[in-house]
């Protein structure tokens, strides 16, 4: 009994943090989603009305679709580019340490500040990119270009994060496996495909889960660059939450969108876990 109490005592700080900064806010948001509240006056019970109105609102469906397209543009690209960068850095070529730092800089920088800088770079009139290209391209005001452009900036920002984890995964693969394969005559591509990729599955699972969660919740960069974009072209689900809460002052609807987004993310994560759990090997040798 004494050992259990000591164990709980060591866990208490973490449990207090999880309860105070995760579970309690989730419960509060769920409670707000069942009310009508303008952030100033008293809240009024609404039951499931906020959810019903959202599920019949074309704007919610459009934001959800834009978010899914955004995720499909970002996650595969940054995963592949991050893996490629990690493979190159793992070769320990001259200057690798410098490139590791350069790759991480965008990720550790403030997304809102980066969004402002990229908005200036992509300005159609006097932006740096159009000046270099010598043509006027409406990167952020053309409905067909706005979302891919914001997605490209997001990929650039997070590729270094992905590369670091893949680099750590590659460092954990015993070198004798690669050496044995080369002795047997395997090419570099065969070694990568047959040895490195399968043994990177735990890292790939972690990267996909974290990047999907992060990308679904992207707001700062989108807001700084487009404010929702031309004709709602970049109106991702987090932009809808912000607009409902702090523009329309409908906190109940904003909370309901947050709850629905959370349920979607839980579902996506569960699907990923189901796919990867029988394909992952955590121990070697």
C-alpha beads as a LAMMPS data file, in Angstrom:
LAMMPS data file: protein, C-alpha beads

285 atoms
284 bonds

1 atom types
1 bond types

-500.0 500.0 xlo xhi
-500.0 500.0 ylo yhi
-500.0 500.0 zlo zhi

Masses

1 110.0

Atoms # bond

1 1 1 0.000 0.000 0.000
2 1 1 2.848 2.355 0.871
3 1 1 4.561 1.737 -2.461
4 1 1 1.314 2.474 -4.312
5 1 1 0.941 5.765 -2.474
6 1 1 4.518 6.690 -3.343
7 1 1 3.835 5.828 -6.972
8 1 1 0.686 7.963 -7.048
9 1 1 2.607 10.778 -5.377
10 1 1 5.142 10.754 -8.217
11 1 1 2.330 10.654 -10.775
12 1 1 0.347 13.436 -9.098
13 1 1 2.017 16.404 -10.885
14 1 1 1.394 14.830 -14.286
15 1 1 -2.147 13.803 -13.383
16 1 1 -2.913 17.314 -12.143
17 1 1 -1.567 18.722 -15.401
18 1 1 -3.581 16.318 -17.537
19 1 1 -6.716 16.955 -15.515
20 1 1 -6.375 20.722 -15.278
21 1 1 -5.165 21.447 -18.795
22 1 1 -6.786 18.647 -20.821
23 1 1 -9.749 16.893 -19.227
24 1 1 -11.326 19.937 -17.576
25 1 1 -11.128 22.127 -20.737
26 1 1 -12.599 19.284 -22.814
27 1 1 -15.495 18.962 -20.365
28 1 1 -16.045 22.727 -20.367
29 1 1 -16.090 22.890 -24.186
30 1 1 -18.520 19.968 -24.334
31 1 1 -20.748 21.787 -21.847
32 1 1 -20.615 25.065 -23.786
33 1 1 -21.579 23.223 -26.983
34 1 1 -24.954 22.467 -25.386
35 1 1 -25.713 26.146 -24.759
36 1 1 -26.335 29.388 -26.613
37 1 1 -23.841 31.943 -25.369
38 1 1 -22.591 35.215 -26.841
39 1 1 -19.610 35.455 -24.469
40 1 1 -21.178 38.449 -22.686
41 1 1 -24.662 37.571 -21.486
42 1 1 -25.835 34.488 -19.632
43 1 1 -25.706 31.106 -21.345
44 1 1 -29.016 29.445 -22.304
45 1 1 -29.583 25.718 -22.624
46 1 1 -29.820 24.591 -26.255
47 1 1 -29.409 20.830 -26.014
48 1 1 -28.302 19.411 -29.345
49 1 1 -29.530 22.376 -31.386
50 1 1 -26.002 23.582 -32.126
51 1 1 -25.091 20.176 -33.529
52 1 1 -28.263 19.956 -35.599
53 1 1 -27.686 23.394 -37.095
54 1 1 -24.094 22.535 -37.965
55 1 1 -24.934 19.237 -39.639
56 1 1 -27.442 21.038 -41.889
57 1 1 -25.194 24.055 -42.529
58 1 1 -23.480 24.035 -45.971
59 1 1 -20.732 26.246 -44.548
60 1 1 -19.698 23.553 -42.083
61 1 1 -19.566 20.932 -44.827
62 1 1 -17.508 23.245 -47.035
63 1 1 -15.019 23.970 -44.237
64 1 1 -14.707 20.273 -43.495
65 1 1 -14.060 19.506 -47.173
66 1 1 -11.458 22.287 -47.431
67 1 1 -9.747 20.911 -44.324
68 1 1 -9.635 17.365 -45.698
69 1 1 -8.170 18.590 -49.005
70 1 1 -5.621 20.664 -47.084
71 1 1 -4.597 17.623 -45.024
72 1 1 -4.281 15.480 -48.157
73 1 1 -2.032 18.112 -49.730
74 1 1 0.183 18.568 -46.673
75 1 1 0.647 15.244 -44.877
76 1 1 1.827 12.995 -47.765
77 1 1 4.140 15.700 -49.138
78 1 1 5.828 16.554 -45.845
79 1 1 6.126 12.867 -44.907
80 1 1 7.891 11.972 -48.169
81 1 1 10.092 15.082 -48.134
82 1 1 10.932 14.579 -44.466
83 1 1 11.924 10.955 -45.107
84 1 1 14.037 11.977 -48.092
85 1 1 15.782 14.682 -46.062
86 1 1 16.402 12.219 -43.224
87 1 1 17.966 9.677 -45.588
88 1 1 20.306 12.328 -46.990
89 1 1 21.238 13.624 -43.543
90 1 1 21.824 10.074 -42.303
91 1 1 24.667 9.715 -44.787
92 1 1 26.626 12.263 -42.699
93 1 1 27.763 14.255 -45.704
94 1 1 29.770 17.452 -45.141
95 1 1 27.508 20.207 -43.844
96 1 1 24.864 17.833 -42.457
97 1 1 24.894 19.515 -39.027
98 1 1 24.227 22.904 -40.634
99 1 1 21.371 21.516 -42.722
100 1 1 19.791 19.925 -39.637
101 1 1 19.643 23.350 -38.032
102 1 1 18.290 24.982 -41.188
103 1 1 15.541 22.367 -41.523
104 1 1 14.364 22.873 -37.952
105 1 1 14.311 26.691 -37.980
106 1 1 10.912 27.033 -39.739
107 1 1 9.319 24.557 -37.318
108 1 1 10.494 26.349 -34.175
109 1 1 9.505 29.772 -35.531
110 1 1 6.132 31.345 -34.718
111 1 1 3.573 30.222 -37.351
112 1 1 1.787 33.577 -37.299
113 1 1 5.021 35.453 -37.959
114 1 1 5.941 33.067 -40.770
115 1 1 2.493 33.542 -42.280
116 1 1 2.948 37.319 -42.303
117 1 1 6.374 36.984 -43.946
118 1 1 5.049 34.614 -46.609
119 1 1 2.088 36.917 -47.257
120 1 1 4.593 39.643 -48.083
121 1 1 6.717 37.303 -50.220
122 1 1 3.650 36.187 -52.196
123 1 1 2.072 39.626 -52.575
124 1 1 0.924 39.911 -56.217
125 1 1 2.032 43.551 -56.650
126 1 1 5.422 43.882 -54.983
127 1 1 6.065 40.446 -53.486
128 1 1 9.550 38.982 -53.678
129 1 1 8.490 35.822 -55.527
130 1 1 6.614 37.595 -58.333
131 1 1 9.488 40.060 -58.646
132 1 1 11.916 37.175 -59.165
133 1 1 9.602 35.392 -61.603
134 1 1 8.847 38.589 -63.508
135 1 1 5.126 37.764 -63.762
136 1 1 2.070 38.606 -61.694
137 1 1 0.614 35.518 -60.028
138 1 1 -2.297 35.829 -57.595
139 1 1 -0.938 33.257 -55.172
140 1 1 -3.306 34.074 -52.308
141 1 1 -6.260 35.673 -54.096
142 1 1 -6.895 33.092 -56.806
143 1 1 -9.336 30.459 -55.438
144 1 1 -7.512 27.752 -57.396
145 1 1 -4.063 28.681 -56.006
146 1 1 -4.729 29.872 -52.459
147 1 1 -5.131 26.489 -50.747
148 1 1 -2.186 24.779 -52.538
149 1 1 -0.022 27.804 -51.744
150 1 1 -0.851 27.729 -48.032
151 1 1 -0.334 23.952 -48.076
152 1 1 3.116 24.401 -49.649
153 1 1 4.119 26.870 -46.936
154 1 1 2.870 24.456 -44.262
155 1 1 4.904 21.623 -45.807
156 1 1 7.989 23.846 -45.851
157 1 1 7.418 24.733 -42.211
158 1 1 7.016 21.183 -40.866
159 1 1 9.276 19.074 -43.095
160 1 1 12.200 19.612 -40.708
161 1 1 10.113 18.282 -37.809
162 1 1 9.313 15.132 -39.770
163 1 1 12.933 14.734 -40.894
164 1 1 14.214 14.810 -37.305
165 1 1 12.021 11.900 -36.252
166 1 1 12.864 9.842 -39.325
167 1 1 16.531 10.594 -38.721
168 1 1 16.195 9.276 -35.179
169 1 1 14.436 6.186 -36.527
170 1 1 17.195 5.548 -39.044
171 1 1 19.818 5.928 -36.309
172 1 1 18.073 3.170 -34.344
173 1 1 18.398 0.589 -37.119
174 1 1 21.424 -1.670 -36.489
175 1 1 24.046 -1.031 -39.146
176 1 1 24.918 -4.711 -39.412
177 1 1 21.601 -5.346 -41.165
178 1 1 22.566 -2.923 -43.934
179 1 1 26.079 -4.336 -44.128
180 1 1 24.807 -7.910 -44.386
181 1 1 22.425 -6.928 -47.182
182 1 1 25.203 -5.221 -49.122
183 1 1 27.418 -8.277 -48.722
184 1 1 24.602 -10.333 -50.266
185 1 1 24.597 -7.966 -53.250
186 1 1 21.581 -5.787 -52.436
187 1 1 21.455 -2.366 -54.052
188 1 1 20.994 0.840 -52.052
189 1 1 17.317 0.977 -53.088
190 1 1 16.746 -2.649 -52.071
191 1 1 18.371 -2.029 -48.678
192 1 1 16.157 0.994 -48.124
193 1 1 12.979 -0.724 -49.290
194 1 1 13.478 -4.105 -47.628
195 1 1 15.211 -3.077 -44.397
196 1 1 14.949 0.618 -43.609
197 1 1 11.304 1.228 -44.528
198 1 1 9.853 -1.768 -42.628
199 1 1 11.900 -0.928 -39.542
200 1 1 10.744 2.698 -39.720
201 1 1 7.087 1.728 -39.256
202 1 1 6.931 2.819 -35.586
203 1 1 8.395 6.186 -36.565
204 1 1 6.065 6.437 -39.558
205 1 1 3.069 5.706 -37.357
206 1 1 4.098 8.402 -34.872
207 1 1 4.796 10.930 -37.640
208 1 1 1.488 10.299 -39.409
209 1 1 -0.554 10.550 -36.207
210 1 1 1.109 13.755 -34.996
211 1 1 1.173 15.478 -38.388
212 1 1 -2.456 14.599 -39.101
213 1 1 -3.529 15.995 -35.740
214 1 1 -1.430 19.124 -36.254
215 1 1 -2.566 19.712 -39.833
216 1 1 -6.257 19.296 -39.023
217 1 1 -5.793 21.991 -36.350
218 1 1 -3.741 24.438 -38.450
219 1 1 -4.948 27.987 -37.963
220 1 1 -2.134 30.549 -37.500
221 1 1 -0.558 30.186 -40.934
222 1 1 -3.889 30.101 -42.777
223 1 1 -5.203 33.107 -40.860
224 1 1 -2.066 35.185 -41.383
225 1 1 -1.861 34.443 -45.102
226 1 1 -5.470 34.461 -46.309
227 1 1 -8.003 35.137 -43.498
228 1 1 -10.030 32.244 -44.924
229 1 1 -9.082 32.846 -48.514
230 1 1 -10.889 34.025 -51.630
231 1 1 -14.452 32.676 -51.799
232 1 1 -13.750 30.546 -48.718
233 1 1 -11.005 28.677 -50.555
234 1 1 -8.895 28.323 -47.410
235 1 1 -11.715 28.349 -44.866
236 1 1 -10.442 25.407 -42.832
237 1 1 -12.388 24.093 -39.849
238 1 1 -10.291 26.044 -37.325
239 1 1 -11.101 29.260 -39.179
240 1 1 -14.784 28.395 -38.806
241 1 1 -14.301 27.889 -35.060
242 1 1 -12.567 31.270 -34.765
243 1 1 -15.241 33.039 -36.794
244 1 1 -18.140 31.507 -34.884
245 1 1 -16.545 32.289 -31.516
246 1 1 -14.950 35.716 -31.936
247 1 1 -16.701 37.254 -34.965
248 1 1 -20.263 35.953 -34.706
249 1 1 -20.019 35.475 -30.906
250 1 1 -21.768 32.124 -31.045
251 1 1 -19.683 30.239 -28.538
252 1 1 -22.038 27.263 -28.462
253 1 1 -21.664 26.629 -32.187
254 1 1 -17.901 27.156 -32.008
255 1 1 -17.661 24.635 -29.166
256 1 1 -19.847 22.188 -31.102
257 1 1 -17.498 22.437 -34.102
258 1 1 -14.564 21.766 -31.759
259 1 1 -16.270 18.679 -30.350
260 1 1 -17.039 17.350 -33.834
261 1 1 -13.441 17.994 -34.893
262 1 1 -12.205 16.097 -31.827
263 1 1 -14.434 13.128 -32.650
264 1 1 -13.128 13.160 -36.226
265 1 1 -9.515 13.181 -35.032
266 1 1 -10.174 10.333 -32.593
267 1 1 -11.700 8.318 -35.435
268 1 1 -8.794 9.012 -37.794
269 1 1 -6.266 8.076 -35.106
270 1 1 -8.147 4.840 -34.337
271 1 1 -8.107 3.915 -38.041
272 1 1 -4.369 4.557 -38.202
273 1 1 -3.766 2.453 -35.095
274 1 1 -5.832 -0.402 -36.545
275 1 1 -3.795 -0.280 -39.736
276 1 1 -0.363 -0.111 -38.122
277 1 1 -0.658 -2.219 -34.984
278 1 1 0.003 -5.570 -36.723
279 1 1 2.645 -4.096 -39.010
280 1 1 4.894 -2.553 -36.381
281 1 1 7.951 -4.140 -34.784
282 1 1 9.291 -2.242 -31.799
283 1 1 12.098 -4.616 -30.875
284 1 1 15.062 -5.661 -32.970
285 1 1 17.160 -8.754 -32.433

Bonds

1 1 1 2
2 1 2 3
3 1 3 4
4 1 4 5
5 1 5 6
6 1 6 7
7 1 7 8
8 1 8 9
9 1 9 10
10 1 10 11
11 1 11 12
12 1 12 13
13 1 13 14
14 1 14 15
15 1 15 16
16 1 16 17
17 1 17 18
18 1 18 19
19 1 19 20
20 1 20 21
21 1 21 22
22 1 22 23
23 1 23 24
24 1 24 25
25 1 25 26
26 1 26 27
27 1 27 28
28 1 28 29
29 1 29 30
30 1 30 31
31 1 31 32
32 1 32 33
33 1 33 34
34 1 34 35
35 1 35 36
36 1 36 37
37 1 37 38
38 1 38 39
39 1 39 40
40 1 40 41
41 1 41 42
42 1 42 43
43 1 43 44
44 1 44 45
45 1 45 46
46 1 46 47
47 1 47 48
48 1 48 49
49 1 49 50
50 1 50 51
51 1 51 52
52 1 52 53
53 1 53 54
54 1 54 55
55 1 55 56
56 1 56 57
57 1 57 58
58 1 58 59
59 1 59 60
60 1 60 61
61 1 61 62
62 1 62 63
63 1 63 64
64 1 64 65
65 1 65 66
66 1 66 67
67 1 67 68
68 1 68 69
69 1 69 70
70 1 70 71
71 1 71 72
72 1 72 73
73 1 73 74
74 1 74 75
75 1 75 76
76 1 76 77
77 1 77 78
78 1 78 79
79 1 79 80
80 1 80 81
81 1 81 82
82 1 82 83
83 1 83 84
84 1 84 85
85 1 85 86
86 1 86 87
87 1 87 88
88 1 88 89
89 1 89 90
90 1 90 91
91 1 91 92
92 1 92 93
93 1 93 94
94 1 94 95
95 1 95 96
96 1 96 97
97 1 97 98
98 1 98 99
99 1 99 100
100 1 100 101
101 1 101 102
102 1 102 103
103 1 103 104
104 1 104 105
105 1 105 106
106 1 106 107
107 1 107 108
108 1 108 109
109 1 109 110
110 1 110 111
111 1 111 112
112 1 112 113
113 1 113 114
114 1 114 115
115 1 115 116
116 1 116 117
117 1 117 118
118 1 118 119
119 1 119 120
120 1 120 121
121 1 121 122
122 1 122 123
123 1 123 124
124 1 124 125
125 1 125 126
126 1 126 127
127 1 127 128
128 1 128 129
129 1 129 130
130 1 130 131
131 1 131 132
132 1 132 133
133 1 133 134
134 1 134 135
135 1 135 136
136 1 136 137
137 1 137 138
138 1 138 139
139 1 139 140
140 1 140 141
141 1 141 142
142 1 142 143
143 1 143 144
144 1 144 145
145 1 145 146
146 1 146 147
147 1 147 148
148 1 148 149
149 1 149 150
150 1 150 151
151 1 151 152
152 1 152 153
153 1 153 154
154 1 154 155
155 1 155 156
156 1 156 157
157 1 157 158
158 1 158 159
159 1 159 160
160 1 160 161
161 1 161 162
162 1 162 163
163 1 163 164
164 1 164 165
165 1 165 166
166 1 166 167
167 1 167 168
168 1 168 169
169 1 169 170
170 1 170 171
171 1 171 172
172 1 172 173
173 1 173 174
174 1 174 175
175 1 175 176
176 1 176 177
177 1 177 178
178 1 178 179
179 1 179 180
180 1 180 181
181 1 181 182
182 1 182 183
183 1 183 184
184 1 184 185
185 1 185 186
186 1 186 187
187 1 187 188
188 1 188 189
189 1 189 190
190 1 190 191
191 1 191 192
192 1 192 193
193 1 193 194
194 1 194 195
195 1 195 196
196 1 196 197
197 1 197 198
198 1 198 199
199 1 199 200
200 1 200 201
201 1 201 202
202 1 202 203
203 1 203 204
204 1 204 205
205 1 205 206
206 1 206 207
207 1 207 208
208 1 208 209
209 1 209 210
210 1 210 211
211 1 211 212
212 1 212 213
213 1 213 214
214 1 214 215
215 1 215 216
216 1 216 217
217 1 217 218
218 1 218 219
219 1 219 220
220 1 220 221
221 1 221 222
222 1 222 223
223 1 223 224
224 1 224 225
225 1 225 226
226 1 226 227
227 1 227 228
228 1 228 229
229 1 229 230
230 1 230 231
231 1 231 232
232 1 232 233
233 1 233 234
234 1 234 235
235 1 235 236
236 1 236 237
237 1 237 238
238 1 238 239
239 1 239 240
240 1 240 241
241 1 241 242
242 1 242 243
243 1 243 244
244 1 244 245
245 1 245 246
246 1 246 247
247 1 247 248
248 1 248 249
249 1 249 250
250 1 250 251
251 1 251 252
252 1 252 253
253 1 253 254
254 1 254 255
255 1 255 256
256 1 256 257
257 1 257 258
258 1 258 259
259 1 259 260
260 1 260 261
261 1 261 262
262 1 262 263
263 1 263 264
264 1 264 265
265 1 265 266
266 1 266 267
267 1 267 268
268 1 268 269
269 1 269 270
270 1 270 271
271 1 271 272
272 1 272 273
273 1 273 274
274 1 274 275
275 1 275 276
276 1 276 277
277 1 277 278
278 1 278 279
279 1 279 280
280 1 280 281
281 1 281 282
282 1 282 283
283 1 283 284
284 1 284 285
